[in-house]
């Protein structure tokens, strides 16, 4: 026994009804896997097991479907002796997904510490974290990084950044975003760089195994330096955010990049990326090997354009 579909073009397909939402039926076949069929192209349907159908008047019925006259379907409901017949066009959903939690939370925090004593006297501290709250239509993100280093009692690195982001989904894949980014770096003469922006994004994948999104937009950047001249300008922004688990979730690769190009002087570019691997070690704890790359095409006088860091941390991911 198998479920059967009769299409308006005369085709007859056997397989298994999985789900119908947004007027598209997902039908599992042995020869082509899951196929998507427009509901309007279906002339009739038969199932060998009960399915749940929700009609346009919000009536819900559960039973085995059987063909009726053209454009209609019969549902044999266990509690009713006679089958219930209605138009196929009335069917809004078949086997709806169970409702998920109203808010999905993802969070991570990582800590890296090192110290050397003897012929060298160094201390290193690196902290990063991110919190994401996701509803059906909205996503809220808060994150931060902190990096401090001392050598022989002298500070050699002191930088921090924090960011806020809000995404509003227009559809399953497309969304609008607004974001704010705040950075400070003592050894780049940067007292505070403030970035405010908005744009559009596309969520290619959003699953427990794989996430991929791409964004483009516009931003306003204000740079406050300790000694150099302050600056502000409008810029175009892009970002790519990708992570994926491999080997049955025993290894996760991640890559994030974000860039800004001044609309007033295209030679003025800011770019940062975070790339690495996370290895789960116990429950939600993991170790991370990460490469940070930051580039400023027009830094303060006598400062380097590029900052890089190789970082190893222990973290918690929820």
Number of C-alpha atoms within 10 A of each C-alpha: 9 14 20 21 21 17 18 14 9 9 10 14 15 18 19 21 24 15 19 23 16 9 15 18 21 20 22 18 16 9 7 9 10 16 12 12 15 14 19 14 12 21 22 22 24 21 21 15 14 16 19 17 23 19 18 12 9 12 10 14 17 17 20 20 26 19 19 18 11 12 16 17 22 22 25 18 16 12 7 9 8 11 16 14 16 15 14 20 15 14 21 21 21 23 16 15 10 6 6 9 10 9 13 12 14 13 15 17 20 20 18 17 15 11 13 12 9 6 7 10 13 18 19 16 18 19 18 19 18 18 17 17 15 16 15 14 12 16 19 16 17 17 18 18 17 16 17 16 19 16 15 13 10 11 14 15 16 16 18 18 18 18 18 17 18 19 21 18 20 11 11 12 13 17 20 18 20 17 17 18 17 18 18 21 17 16 15 21 18 20 17 19 19 18 21 18 19 21 18 18 22 17 17 15 14 14 9 10 13 16 16 18 18 17 20 20 18 19 23 19 19 17 19 17 19 13 11 13 10 15 11 14 16 19 23 19 22 18 18 16 17 18 20 17 18 11 7 8 13 12 15 20 18 18 17 17 18 18 19 25 21 20 16 10 11 11 11 16 19 19 18 18 18 16 17 18 20 23 18 19 13 9 9 11 17 22 19 20 15 18 16 16 15 17 17 19 14 13 18 19 11 8 12 14 14 13 12 12 12 11 16 20 19 19 22 17 17 11
